Amino acid sequence: MSLTGVKMSEDVWLTCLTHALSTETEEIMGLLLGDIENSVNGGVTALIWGASPQTRSDRRKDRVETNPEQLAAASAQAEISLMLLFL
């Protein structure tokens, strides 16, 4: 399955852009939250409904790492957001 498109809200886009512009000298990272939509013509679109910027736990230039607690918190927030979508 290859992705043929990506759709995201303006809020998600601005979150990603703000995070990307937060530094000029270091890589950034984060999690995108969403769903996959399969179309009848065979296309596959990622529907992104959330973004969770992550801070670096390691400042070495050759890597970008997050700590497990931050990743667990983002995962929990994703589950809560998903439940709220279906209420």
Biopython code that builds the backbone (N, CA, C, O; Angstrom):
import numpy as np
from Bio.PDB.StructureBuilder import StructureBuilder

atoms = [
    (1, "MET", "N", (0.847, -1.170, 0.000)),
    (1, "MET", "CA", (0.000, 0.000, 0.000)),
    (1, "MET", "C", (0.895, 1.236, 0.000)),
    (1, "MET", "O", (1.655, 1.453, 0.944)),
    (2, "SER", "N", (0.810, 2.043, -1.048)),
    (2, "SER", "CA", (1.555, 3.294, -1.042)),
    (2, "SER", "C", (0.603, 4.466, -0.913)),
    (2, "SER", "O", (-0.508, 4.462, -1.442)),
    (3, "LEU", "N", (1.066, 5.443, -0.208)),
    (3, "LEU", "CA", (0.292, 6.646, 0.038)),
    (3, "LEU", "C", (0.227, 7.493, -1.225)),
    (3, "LEU", "O", (1.249, 7.745, -1.864)),
    (4, "THR", "N", (-0.979, 7.930, -1.584)),
    (4, "THR", "CA", (-1.141, 8.771, -2.772)),
    (4, "THR", "C", (-1.511, 10.199, -2.408)),
    (4, "THR", "O", (-1.528, 11.073, -3.274)),
    (5, "GLY", "N", (-1.807, 10.448, -1.138)),
    (5, "GLY", "CA", (-2.153, 11.798, -0.726)),
    (5, "GLY", "C", (-2.140, 11.957, 0.781)),
    (5, "GLY", "O", (-2.194, 10.980, 1.528)),
    (6, "VAL", "N", (-2.066, 13.209, 1.214)),
    (6, "VAL", "CA", (-2.104, 13.550, 2.640)),
    (6, "VAL", "C", (-3.013, 14.762, 2.799)),
    (6, "VAL", "O", (-2.892, 15.743, 2.065)),
    (7, "LYS", "N", (-3.918, 14.686, 3.761)),
    (7, "LYS", "CA", (-4.782, 15.822, 4.082)),
    (7, "LYS", "C", (-4.620, 16.123, 5.555)),
    (7, "LYS", "O", (-4.621, 15.219, 6.391)),
    (8, "MET", "N", (-4.480, 17.426, 5.874)),
    (8, "MET", "CA", (-4.382, 17.821, 7.277)),
    (8, "MET", "C", (-5.063, 19.165, 7.471)),
    (8, "MET", "O", (-5.196, 19.955, 6.537)),
    (9, "SER", "N", (-5.487, 19.404, 8.692)),
    (9, "SER", "CA", (-6.152, 20.661, 9.006)),
    (9, "SER", "C", (-5.119, 21.788, 9.086)),
    (9, "SER", "O", (-3.916, 21.551, 9.195)),
    (10, "GLU", "N", (-5.619, 22.995, 9.030)),
    (10, "GLU", "CA", (-4.735, 24.166, 9.151)),
    (10, "GLU", "C", (-4.054, 24.180, 10.515)),
    (10, "GLU", "O", (-2.884, 24.550, 10.615)),
    (11, "ASP", "N", (-4.775, 23.779, 11.573)),
    (11, "ASP", "CA", (-4.184, 23.744, 12.916)),
    (11, "ASP", "C", (-2.988, 22.790, 12.984)),
    (11, "ASP", "O", (-1.960, 23.112, 13.579)),
    (12, "VAL", "N", (-3.133, 21.627, 12.375)),
    (12, "VAL", "CA", (-2.033, 20.653, 12.357)),
    (12, "VAL", "C", (-0.862, 21.219, 11.565)),
    (12, "VAL", "O", (0.288, 21.126, 11.995)),
    (13, "TRP", "N", (-1.153, 21.802, 10.412)),
    (13, "TRP", "CA", (-0.098, 22.394, 9.578)),
    (13, "TRP", "C", (0.652, 23.480, 10.352)),
    (13, "TRP", "O", (1.882, 23.518, 10.322)),
    (14, "LEU", "N", (-0.071, 24.359, 11.043)),
    (14, "LEU", "CA", (0.576, 25.433, 11.794)),
    (14, "LEU", "C", (1.383, 24.898, 12.972)),
    (14, "LEU", "O", (2.431, 25.450, 13.307)),
    (15, "THR", "N", (0.905, 23.831, 13.599)),
    (15, "THR", "CA", (1.672, 23.196, 14.678)),
    (15, "THR", "C", (2.996, 22.665, 14.143)),
    (15, "THR", "O", (4.045, 22.861, 14.757)),
    (16, "CYS", "N", (2.944, 21.994, 13.001)),
    (16, "CYS", "CA", (4.165, 21.447, 12.385)),
    (16, "CYS", "C", (5.108, 22.571, 11.958)),
    (16, "CYS", "O", (6.315, 22.496, 12.190)),
    (17, "LEU", "N", (4.561, 23.603, 11.341)),
    (17, "LEU", "CA", (5.383, 24.722, 10.876)),
    (17, "LEU", "C", (6.049, 25.448, 12.041)),
    (17, "LEU", "O", (7.238, 25.761, 11.988)),
    (18, "THR", "N", (5.285, 25.710, 13.080)),
    (18, "THR", "CA", (5.842, 26.380, 14.261)),
    (18, "THR", "C", (6.960, 25.555, 14.872)),
    (18, "THR", "O", (7.999, 26.095, 15.252)),
    (19, "HIS", "N", (6.751, 24.252, 14.968)),
    (19, "HIS", "CA", (7.777, 23.368, 15.522)),
    (19, "HIS", "C", (9.020, 23.364, 14.624)),
    (19, "HIS", "O", (10.146, 23.391, 15.121)),
    (20, "ALA", "N", (8.814, 23.331, 13.315)),
    (20, "ALA", "CA", (9.939, 23.318, 12.372)),
    (20, "ALA", "C", (10.749, 24.608, 12.462)),
    (20, "ALA", "O", (11.969, 24.589, 12.302)),
    (21, "LEU", "N", (10.079, 25.716, 12.714)),
    (21, "LEU", "CA", (10.768, 27.006, 12.770)),
    (21, "LEU", "C", (11.312, 27.335, 14.162)),
    (21, "LEU", "O", (11.854, 28.419, 14.378)),
    (22, "SER", "N", (11.168, 26.407, 15.099)),
    (22, "SER", "CA", (11.616, 26.661, 16.469)),
    (22, "SER", "C", (13.138, 26.612, 16.617)),
    (22, "SER", "O", (13.677, 27.056, 17.631)),
    (23, "THR", "N", (13.819, 26.081, 15.624)),
    (23, "THR", "CA", (15.285, 26.024, 15.657)),
    (23, "THR", "C", (15.826, 26.089, 14.239)),
    (23, "THR", "O", (15.196, 25.621, 13.291)),
    (24, "GLU", "N", (16.991, 26.671, 14.117)),
    (24, "GLU", "CA", (17.636, 26.727, 12.799)),
    (24, "GLU", "C", (18.776, 25.734, 12.673)),
    (24, "GLU", "O", (19.265, 25.486, 11.572)),
    (25, "THR", "N", (19.203, 25.166, 13.791)),
    (25, "THR", "CA", (20.416, 24.351, 13.761)),
    (25, "THR", "C", (20.216, 22.894, 14.176)),
    (25, "THR", "O", (21.155, 22.101, 14.094)),
    (26, "GLU", "N", (19.017, 22.527, 14.617)),
    (26, "GLU", "CA", (18.795, 21.167, 15.087)),
    (26, "GLU", "C", (17.613, 20.531, 14.370)),
    (26, "GLU", "O", (16.686, 21.217, 13.941)),
    (27, "GLU", "N", (17.662, 19.218, 14.248)),
    (27, "GLU", "CA", (16.507, 18.490, 13.725)),
    (27, "GLU", "C", (15.388, 18.545, 14.753)),
    (27, "GLU", "O", (15.620, 18.722, 15.948)),
    (28, "ILE", "N", (14.191, 18.392, 14.262)),
    (28, "ILE", "CA", (13.031, 18.329, 15.148)),
    (28, "ILE", "C", (12.320, 17.001, 14.903)),
    (28, "ILE", "O", (12.618, 16.291, 13.942)),
    (29, "MET", "N", (11.384, 16.680, 15.779)),
    (29, "MET", "CA", (10.609, 15.460, 15.581)),
    (29, "MET", "C", (9.273, 15.591, 16.268)),
    (29, "MET", "O", (9.082, 16.438, 17.140)),
    (30, "GLY", "N", (8.362, 14.748, 15.867)),
    (30, "GLY", "CA", (7.045, 14.741, 16.462)),
    (30, "GLY", "C", (6.233, 13.588, 15.908)),
    (30, "GLY", "O", (6.703, 12.820, 15.069)),
    (31, "LEU", "N", (5.023, 13.481, 16.387)),
    (31, "LEU", "CA", (4.124, 12.427, 15.942)),
    (31, "LEU", "C", (2.936, 13.051, 15.227)),
    (31, "LEU", "O", (2.373, 14.047, 15.682)),
    (32, "LEU", "N", (2.566, 12.460, 14.113)),
    (32, "LEU", "CA", (1.349, 12.852, 13.414)),
    (32, "LEU", "C", (0.300, 11.792, 13.702)),
    (32, "LEU", "O", (0.580, 10.596, 13.626)),
    (33, "LEU", "N", (-0.903, 12.228, 14.030)),
    (33, "LEU", "CA", (-1.981, 11.319, 14.396)),
    (33, "LEU", "C", (-3.062, 11.386, 13.332)),
    (33, "LEU", "O", (-3.448, 12.475, 12.905)),
    (34, "GLY", "N", (-3.553, 10.234, 12.901)),
    (34, "GLY", "CA", (-4.571, 10.268, 11.876)),
    (34, "GLY", "C", (-5.063, 8.897, 11.485)),
    (34, "GLY", "O", (-4.860, 7.910, 12.192)),
    (35, "ASP", "N", (-5.711, 8.863, 10.348)),
    (35, "ASP", "CA", (-6.306, 7.652, 9.815)),
    (35, "ASP", "C", (-5.910, 7.484, 8.353)),
    (35, "ASP", "O", (-5.377, 8.401, 7.728)),
    (36, "ILE", "N", (-6.178, 6.312, 7.828)),
    (36, "ILE", "CA", (-5.938, 6.019, 6.417)),
    (36, "ILE", "C", (-7.288, 5.853, 5.732)),
    (36, "ILE", "O", (-8.184, 5.182, 6.245)),
    (37, "GLU", "N", (-7.418, 6.476, 4.565)),
    (37, "GLU", "CA", (-8.645, 6.367, 3.783)),
    (37, "GLU", "C", (-8.313, 5.729, 2.438)),
    (37, "GLU", "O", (-7.469, 6.229, 1.694)),
    (38, "ASN", "N", (-8.981, 4.629, 2.135)),
    (38, "ASN", "CA", (-8.808, 3.949, 0.852)),
    (38, "ASN", "C", (-9.930, 4.386, -0.082)),
    (38, "ASN", "O", (-11.103, 4.336, 0.287)),
    (39, "SER", "N", (-9.575, 4.811, -1.283)),
    (39, "SER", "CA", (-10.602, 5.217, -2.240)),
    (39, "SER", "C", (-10.911, 4.067, -3.194)),
    (39, "SER", "O", (-10.151, 3.105, -3.297)),
    (40, "VAL", "N", (-12.031, 4.186, -3.882)),
    (40, "VAL", "CA", (-12.455, 3.125, -4.802)),
    (40, "VAL", "C", (-11.509, 2.990, -5.997)),
    (40, "VAL", "O", (-11.437, 1.924, -6.609)),
    (41, "ASN", "N", (-10.785, 4.057, -6.333)),
    (41, "ASN", "CA", (-9.860, 3.988, -7.470)),
    (41, "ASN", "C", (-8.470, 3.489, -7.078)),
    (41, "ASN", "O", (-7.544, 3.522, -7.889)),
    (42, "GLY", "N", (-8.326, 3.026, -5.834)),
    (42, "GLY", "CA", (-7.051, 2.466, -5.395)),
    (42, "GLY", "C", (-6.141, 3.443, -4.677)),
    (42, "GLY", "O", (-5.066, 3.059, -4.217)),
    (43, "GLY", "N", (-6.548, 4.692, -4.573)),
    (43, "GLY", "CA", (-5.736, 5.682, -3.870)),
    (43, "GLY", "C", (-5.797, 5.492, -2.363)),
    (43, "GLY", "O", (-6.790, 5.003, -1.826)),
    (44, "VAL", "N", (-4.739, 5.881, -1.699)),
    (44, "VAL", "CA", (-4.652, 5.791, -0.251)),
    (44, "VAL", "C", (-4.250, 7.163, 0.274)),
    (44, "VAL", "O", (-3.201, 7.693, -0.093)),
    (45, "THR", "N", (-5.090, 7.735, 1.133)),
    (45, "THR", "CA", (-4.852, 9.076, 1.664)),
    (45, "THR", "C", (-4.697, 9.025, 3.178)),
    (45, "THR", "O", (-5.489, 8.377, 3.863)),
    (46, "ALA", "N", (-3.693, 9.697, 3.697)),
    (46, "ALA", "CA", (-3.531, 9.855, 5.146)),
    (46, "ALA", "C", (-4.335, 11.083, 5.560)),
    (46, "ALA", "O", (-4.133, 12.173, 5.025)),
    (47, "LEU", "N", (-5.240, 10.905, 6.509)),
    (47, "LEU", "CA", (-6.047, 11.997, 7.037)),
    (47, "LEU", "C", (-5.487, 12.352, 8.417)),
    (47, "LEU", "O", (-5.783, 11.677, 9.403)),
    (48, "ILE", "N", (-4.688, 13.397, 8.483)),
    (48, "ILE", "CA", (-3.999, 13.774, 9.720)),
    (48, "ILE", "C", (-4.879, 14.718, 10.527)),
    (48, "ILE", "O", (-5.251, 15.789, 10.046)),
    (49, "TRP", "N", (-5.214, 14.323, 11.759)),
    (49, "TRP", "CA", (-6.079, 15.145, 12.596)),
    (49, "TRP", "C", (-5.380, 15.662, 13.850)),
    (49, "TRP", "O", (-5.983, 16.403, 14.626)),
    (50, "GLY", "N", (-4.134, 15.290, 14.059)),
    (50, "GLY", "CA", (-3.419, 15.769, 15.237)),
    (50, "GLY", "C", (-1.920, 15.728, 15.055)),
    (50, "GLY", "O", (-1.396, 14.954, 14.254)),
    (51, "ALA", "N", (-1.239, 16.571, 15.808)),
    (51, "ALA", "CA", (0.231, 16.602, 15.798)),
    (51, "ALA", "C", (0.727, 16.759, 17.228)),
    (51, "ALA", "O", (0.155, 17.507, 18.020)),
    (52, "SER", "N", (1.777, 16.056, 17.538)),
    (52, "SER", "CA", (2.361, 16.115, 18.878)),
    (52, "SER", "C", (3.864, 16.355, 18.759)),
    (52, "SER", "O", (4.640, 15.404, 18.665)),
    (53, "PRO", "N", (4.279, 17.638, 18.763)),
    (53, "PRO", "CA", (5.714, 17.931, 18.706)),
    (53, "PRO", "C", (6.430, 17.310, 19.905)),
    (53, "PRO", "O", (5.904, 17.303, 21.018)),
    (54, "GLN", "N", (7.614, 16.797, 19.672)),
    (54, "GLN", "CA", (8.414, 16.175, 20.730)),
    (54, "GLN", "C", (9.693, 16.982, 20.918)),
    (54, "GLN", "O", (10.272, 17.480, 19.953)),
    (55, "THR", "N", (10.124, 17.104, 22.158)),
    (55, "THR", "CA", (11.389, 17.788, 22.419)),
    (55, "THR", "C", (12.514, 16.767, 22.438)),
    (55, "THR", "O", (12.311, 15.594, 22.752)),
    (56, "ARG", "N", (13.684, 17.234, 22.100)),
    (56, "ARG", "CA", (14.845, 16.344, 22.054)),
    (56, "ARG", "C", (15.338, 16.030, 23.453)),
    (56, "ARG", "O", (15.452, 16.923, 24.292)),
    (57, "SER", "N", (15.629, 14.764, 23.705)),
    (57, "SER", "CA", (16.215, 14.385, 24.989)),
    (57, "SER", "C", (17.735, 14.286, 24.878)),
    (57, "SER", "O", (18.430, 14.191, 25.889)),
    (58, "ASP", "N", (18.239, 14.307, 23.666)),
    (58, "ASP", "CA", (19.674, 14.202, 23.412)),
    (58, "ASP", "C", (20.075, 15.346, 22.493)),
    (58, "ASP", "O", (19.506, 15.485, 21.410)),
    (59, "ARG", "N", (21.020, 16.152, 22.888)),
    (59, "ARG", "CA", (21.402, 17.332, 22.115)),
    (59, "ARG", "C", (22.572, 17.092, 21.159)),
    (59, "ARG", "O", (23.087, 18.040, 20.567)),
    (60, "ARG", "N", (22.992, 15.847, 21.004)),
    (60, "ARG", "CA", (24.072, 15.588, 20.055)),
    (60, "ARG", "C", (23.570, 15.809, 18.632)),
    (60, "ARG", "O", (22.431, 15.473, 18.307)),
    (61, "LYS", "N", (24.424, 16.374, 17.792)),
    (61, "LYS", "CA", (24.017, 16.765, 16.449)),
    (61, "LYS", "C", (23.680, 15.599, 15.540)),
    (61, "LYS", "O", (22.960, 15.777, 14.558)),
    (62, "ASP", "N", (24.180, 14.417, 15.839)),
    (62, "ASP", "CA", (23.970, 13.283, 14.937)),
    (62, "ASP", "C", (22.749, 12.433, 15.278)),
    (62, "ASP", "O", (22.601, 11.333, 14.746)),
    (63, "ARG", "N", (21.871, 12.923, 16.158)),
    (63, "ARG", "CA", (20.695, 12.124, 16.508)),
    (63, "ARG", "C", (19.550, 12.990, 17.036)),
    (63, "ARG", "O", (19.751, 14.105, 17.518)),
    (64, "VAL", "N", (18.370, 12.446, 16.928)),
    (64, "VAL", "CA", (17.181, 13.063, 17.499)),
    (64, "VAL", "C", (16.470, 11.966, 18.279)),
    (64, "VAL", "O", (15.996, 10.987, 17.703)),
    (65, "GLU", "N", (16.403, 12.138, 19.578)),
    (65, "GLU", "CA", (15.765, 11.133, 20.422)),
    (65, "GLU", "C", (14.790, 11.817, 21.372)),
    (65, "GLU", "O", (14.990, 12.963, 21.775)),
    (66, "THR", "N", (13.751, 11.106, 21.713)),
    (66, "THR", "CA", (12.803, 11.575, 22.722)),
    (66, "THR", "C", (12.859, 10.613, 23.899)),
    (66, "THR", "O", (13.346, 9.490, 23.768)),
    (67, "ASN", "N", (12.366, 11.051, 25.041)),
    (67, "ASN", "CA", (12.389, 10.139, 26.182)),
    (67, "ASN", "C", (11.100, 9.327, 26.228)),
    (67, "ASN", "O", (10.075, 9.764, 25.703)),
    (68, "PRO", "N", (11.139, 8.167, 26.840)),
    (68, "PRO", "CA", (9.973, 7.270, 26.871)),
    (68, "PRO", "C", (8.744, 7.899, 27.519)),
    (68, "PRO", "O", (7.619, 7.633, 27.097)),
    (69, "GLU", "N", (8.949, 8.732, 28.542)),
    (69, "GLU", "CA", (7.817, 9.366, 29.212)),
    (69, "GLU", "C", (7.072, 10.307, 28.267)),
    (69, "GLU", "O", (5.842, 10.340, 28.260)),
    (70, "GLN", "N", (7.814, 11.062, 27.476)),
    (70, "GLN", "CA", (7.211, 11.983, 26.526)),
    (70, "GLN", "C", (6.443, 11.220, 25.439)),
    (70, "GLN", "O", (5.354, 11.626, 25.033)),
    (71, "LEU", "N", (7.015, 10.134, 24.985)),
    (71, "LEU", "CA", (6.367, 9.304, 23.974)),
    (71, "LEU", "C", (5.094, 8.656, 24.539)),
    (71, "LEU", "O", (4.080, 8.581, 23.845)),
    (72, "ALA", "N", (5.143, 8.193, 25.781)),
    (72, "ALA", "CA", (3.965, 7.588, 26.424)),
    (72, "ALA", "C", (2.859, 8.625, 26.609)),
    (72, "ALA", "O", (1.682, 8.322, 26.414)),
    (73, "ALA", "N", (3.234, 9.841, 26.982)),
    (73, "ALA", "CA", (2.242, 10.906, 27.150)),
    (73, "ALA", "C", (1.578, 11.242, 25.817)),
    (73, "ALA", "O", (0.368, 11.459, 25.771)),
    (74, "ALA", "N", (2.345, 11.286, 24.744)),
    (74, "ALA", "CA", (1.798, 11.560, 23.415)),
    (74, "ALA", "C", (0.869, 10.436, 22.985)),
    (74, "ALA", "O", (-0.172, 10.692, 22.381)),
    (75, "SER", "N", (1.228, 9.210, 23.283)),
    (75, "SER", "CA", (0.389, 8.062, 22.946)),
    (75, "SER", "C", (-0.930, 8.117, 23.708)),
    (75, "SER", "O", (-1.988, 7.854, 23.137)),
    (76, "ALA", "N", (-0.874, 8.456, 24.987)),
    (76, "ALA", "CA", (-2.091, 8.575, 25.797)),
    (76, "ALA", "C", (-2.977, 9.695, 25.265)),
    (76, "ALA", "O", (-4.195, 9.538, 25.188)),
    (77, "GLN", "N", (-2.378, 10.815, 24.901)),
    (77, "GLN", "CA", (-3.143, 11.930, 24.348)),
    (77, "GLN", "C", (-3.792, 11.541, 23.017)),
    (77, "GLN", "O", (-4.915, 11.955, 22.730)),
    (78, "ALA", "N", (-3.101, 10.761, 22.222)),
    (78, "ALA", "CA", (-3.659, 10.292, 20.947)),
    (78, "ALA", "C", (-4.880, 9.420, 21.194)),
    (78, "ALA", "O", (-5.883, 9.546, 20.491)),
    (79, "GLU", "N", (-4.809, 8.539, 22.181)),
    (79, "GLU", "CA", (-5.953, 7.677, 22.497)),
    (79, "GLU", "C", (-7.138, 8.495, 22.983)),
    (79, "GLU", "O", (-8.275, 8.218, 22.603)),
    (80, "ILE", "N", (-6.889, 9.499, 23.819)),
    (80, "ILE", "CA", (-7.960, 10.366, 24.308)),
    (80, "ILE", "C", (-8.579, 11.134, 23.147)),
    (80, "ILE", "O", (-9.803, 11.225, 23.048)),
    (81, "SER", "N", (-7.752, 11.684, 22.273)),
    (81, "SER", "CA", (-8.250, 12.426, 21.122)),
    (81, "SER", "C", (-9.093, 11.537, 20.222)),
    (81, "SER", "O", (-10.127, 11.963, 19.707)),
    (82, "LEU", "N", (-8.654, 10.320, 20.039)),
    (82, "LEU", "CA", (-9.402, 9.382, 19.203)),
    (82, "LEU", "C", (-10.764, 9.071, 19.802)),
    (82, "LEU", "O", (-11.761, 9.007, 19.083)),
    (83, "MET", "N", (-10.811, 8.877, 21.118)),
    (83, "MET", "CA", (-12.097, 8.612, 21.786)),
    (83, "MET", "C", (-13.024, 9.823, 21.639)),
    (83, "MET", "O", (-14.222, 9.652, 21.415)),
    (84, "LEU", "N", (-12.498, 11.025, 21.759)),
    (84, "LEU", "CA", (-13.315, 12.233, 21.655)),
    (84, "LEU", "C", (-13.862, 12.408, 20.247)),
    (84, "LEU", "O", (-14.942, 12.972, 20.070)),
    (85, "LEU", "N", (-13.138, 11.937, 19.251)),
    (85, "LEU", "CA", (-13.627, 12.029, 17.869)),
    (85, "LEU", "C", (-14.901, 11.230, 17.654)),
    (85, "LEU", "O", (-15.728, 11.583, 16.813)),
    (86, "PHE", "N", (-15.058, 10.158, 18.410)),
    (86, "PHE", "CA", (-16.187, 9.262, 18.208)),
    (86, "PHE", "C", (-17.314, 9.466, 19.217)),
    (86, "PHE", "O", (-18.240, 8.656, 19.272)),
    (87, "LEU", "N", (-17.256, 10.521, 20.007)),
    (87, "LEU", "CA", (-18.357, 10.805, 20.968)),
    (87, "LEU", "C", (-19.462, 11.567, 20.292)),
    (87, "LEU", "O", (-20.464, 11.895, 20.928)),
]
sb = StructureBuilder()
sb.init_structure("model")
sb.init_model(0)
sb.init_chain("A")
sb.init_seg("    ")
for serial, (resi, resn, name, xyz) in enumerate(atoms, 1):
    if name == "N":
        sb.init_residue(resn, " ", resi, " ")
    sb.init_atom(name, np.array(xyz, "f"), 0.0, 1.0, " ", f" {name:<3s}", serial, name[0])
structure = sb.get_structure()
